[in-house]
């Protein structure tokens, strides 16, 4: 594949990922093992973890 066709393929994939991002997220969250991995990944990000913990421990 030459550079132009590869670049066009990447741009098309990014466009489709952006356009259908909510459908992909809903699908990913429907699969229990994938949901578990996504939660683990999110909790390794300090700002996300701090926001979630602060909301859970609020009186």
FENBEL-V474266 format. One record per helix or strand. SS is the DSSP state (H for helix, E for strand). FROM is the first residue (numbers start at 0). TO is the last residue. If there is no record, write none. Layout:
ss->SS from->FROM to->TO
ss->SS from->FROM to->TO
//
This chain:
ss->H from->2 to->18
ss->H from->20 to->29
ss->H from->31 to->42
ss->H from->45 to->55
//
